[in-house]
């Protein structure tokens, strides 16, 4: 299964980003082969609708779970429609690798 973790940068040592639609990067982690790749969030600076557009990106990526700090109502609605699980964490000091370590147990 592929999971997205919102990230402030494009490395495993970068910080977890609490923002979903405005996260700088999405870390796509594959739970089966334990690989990760980073996808730049091209819509981070759009005027409006960043959450909805980011939710559309999750659908495009084919992920089954998204880990972030919060999701806006429109993003939640779209992710629910496509049965993408949302996990909210309040761990702004955590790194991407520490979150992966927690979910890999």
Protein Blocks (a to p, Z undefined) as FASTA:
>chain_A
ZZddddfbfcfkbccdfbfklpfbdcdddfklopacddddfklmgmbhklmmmmmmmmmn
opabdcdfbdcfklmmmmmmnopacdddddfkbcfklmmmmmmZZ
